[in-house]
Every structure is written in structure tokens, then in C-alpha cells.
């Protein structure tokens, strides 16, 4: 499987006239090798050339089993790691560089190699990672199933005596009990007017009757991320809040129904945005409709008006329209959607019916 991913990368390298690239961020190295290594401030580089065994430059502090699919180049804290890396790079050939590589490493390598020509090669690997293979799809289904179960348990745990922060702590216990590997991002638990901030930080606020409750949660399982949002109400729901909820739900469903191979990301965004604008809430939907997801919770490819790339089978992204009324409430509804050969599969199954909890 990992050999196939390396070969896919080499094919797209050839199409772009690149003979050597440096892969430096942990998620991409995991994708290509099956090894998740958090090297911190130390050098970690996978050098992939047009042929031959890829070289993994890695500090001895991170022991890895030797295997035939990789050649390890070991470094110490006292090693001139960039000098060692430079010895394996062809200076007269364009070098592809990761977009996330720290400038301290990049600038030193540029100084060492002198006249070498550097280009950003991240997009090559991003586009391969955007289309999940069957194993990845199963991992995403499993993580999303855990998230569905966690959402049900979290909603059942809501209580007027528990703050947003306490609900965050409750969610952590739920994930542990379900066998998840922790949060894929810090959850957003937003009561009432706090929900008008799409990126609200959980507080000590308690529930009040009539509050909307945004629950934006995600877990990790087997190095793949889940992400889902549901909005429920405490005690009662006003007519205005009901209208807002039904508008967001319609936007969510219209956008999902638009998904199939060949459709543009921008068209999915428009399907959601048009519903909200027609109901007069357009200026209160102030973010893109979604983002791609997989090994990382936010990956290359977003569901926005600026992205005219077409959907392809294997892509997975969120559809999460929202309406945010400052000083009043927020509503967001989010599902993860897989593009199939002839349409879509919704990876989330927790109910989206308007729910009032006691």
C-alpha cells in the first residue's frame, strides 16, 4: 500500500518535471510510510527521488524498525543535519519543498546548496491525499461512527448545572470509553449567544432556558479524524430560533444533495449559501461551507466560492453551513461527506431533527 502511494507521488512528480522532493510534515510522512513521528524542533525529512529507495532523515531519539521500503539516515543532536541532507540532494536539479517546513531549516539548506532551484511541491502530495483509498475510507467511517455515538452520549449528558467546560471534560471521558484516540480538535460547546461566535472557546457559562447549544466535536481513531456538529435547544425554542434552525438544516441538505463526481466545490458551497441568502440571513453565514478532512482535520481542498476544482471519488469533506446572530444565538449543522462513483455517502448518521432537551 505505501509502495503504491510512493509510486503515485513519483508519477505526479514526473508530470510536473520534478526529480526530487522533500516531504517534511508528520501527516504526509505517515501517509507515505505508515510511521507517525513527532520530531519537534529536530530535523525529519523524507527525500523522494524519481527512482530508488526513499531516504528518511531521522534523529536517533526516534527509533524505528528498519525495513526494505525505506533507507534510514540517522542523525544526532550534534550532527550537521542540513549538511548531511545536502550531500544526498542533486544540486543541478529542481528541488521540491514542503510548504510547512520551518524557515530555519529551509534557509540553511538554501545557503548550503547555493544555486539550487527550490519550488513548493506540497500541492502534488495534497492532491493525492485528497482522494482517499479504500483503507482510508474505512478508517474515516470508523472514526465517524465513534463520533456519532459520542454525540448521542454527549447530548444525553447535557444538564443545566454543567458548564461548557464541564461538557468538554465529559466528552473526553466519552471518547476514552468508546476507544477513541482523543480529540481531533478542541471541541466547541457553545450555549446561547456564545454560539454566535463560530470559533467560540468553551467557558464557564451555564445553560439558560431557550438556549441554542452548538456541539462541534471530533475524535481521532487510527490516525484519522472525525468532525461533526449538531445544534440542539434547552427547554424551549423560539419561533425565530426555529426558523434559523430549519434554514440551516435545509442549506445543509441542499449542499449534500449536490455532491457527485464532476461537480465543483464552489457549486456545493453555492447550494448551501443560496438557501441562507434567500431566507435573508446571508450576511450571518460568514465562513466557507466546509473543509476537506482525513489524517488532518483540515486538509487541502475547501468547500468555498473560491474553489472551482471538481469533486472526485474518494474525496471527503465537511458540509457545515451556519447562521450566527450576535447577542442571540448560533446554529451550525455539519456532516462529513464522501464522494462516491455516482454520488455521495454521508459518514454521519446522528439525527438532524430539531431537538429540545429538558
Secondary structure as UniProt FT lines:
FT   HELIX           2..15
FT   TURN            16..17
FT   STRAND          20..23
FT   HELIX           26..33
FT   TURN            40..41
FT   STRAND          45..49
FT   STRAND          55..59
FT   TURN            60..61
FT   TURN            68..69
FT   STRAND          71..75
FT   TURN            77..78
FT   HELIX           81..86
FT   TURN            87..88
FT   TURN            91..92
FT   STRAND          95..97
FT   TURN            99..100
FT   HELIX           103..113
FT   STRAND          118..120
FT   HELIX           122..130
FT   HELIX           134..157
FT   TURN            160..161
FT   HELIX           164..178
FT   STRAND          188..191
FT   HELIX           192..196
FT   TURN            198..199
FT   TURN            209..210
FT   STRAND          212..217
FT   STRAND          219..221
FT   TURN            222..223
FT   STRAND          224..225
FT   STRAND          228..234
FT   HELIX           239..257
FT   TURN            261..262
FT   HELIX           265..278
FT   TURN            279..280
FT   HELIX           282..284
FT   STRAND          290..292
FT   STRAND          299..303
FT   TURN            305..306
FT   TURN            313..314
FT   STRAND          316..319
FT   STRAND          322..325
FT   TURN            326..328
FT   STRAND          329..332
FT   STRAND          334..339
FT   STRAND          344..346
FT   STRAND          356..357
//
